[in-house]
């Protein structure tokens, strides 16, 4: 997995701020696209799924913490963080996440329709008590079909979330922390 951090040295041993920096129309930034092209033009080390997940976990946790911190003053507790995750097929080991804070939970069935090629995960957050719990997580549509064809090969919780999604059992106006039982609007 490729993770770029401030101050990392990129190909040709030039600091990122020199090779990839630009100042256009008075706006400074970096050319991320060029950095990705340069990285992908080099031989990529073979990685196991475990390697990818080990590298991915700390950044995911940091990003979800930042989302909570940035939104705890905007939303009344409990609020929700909806995460869309997508593997980019044009690059090896590249996964993108979008963290979206919301006052209300999205309906899982609608999210499956709109984001069929993404993994969709919903968290409930009580910033006042410092609590964060997963409500549901659903893979892309094709993966849901694979799970439905052989449910015994997968985690029972994943199977239940998928079944609940397609029967609209996850389409709630609100969730609670006590066992994440849906409550009335």
PyMOL commands that set and color helices and strands:
alter all, ss='L'
color gray80, all
select helices_A, chain A and resi 11-13+16-19+32-40+49-71+108-114+141-149+151-153+156-166
alter helices_A, ss='H'
color red, helices_A
select strands_A, chain A and resi 21-24+27-30+79-87+95-102+119-126+131-138
alter strands_A, ss='S'
color yellow, strands_A
deselect
rebuild
show_as cartoon
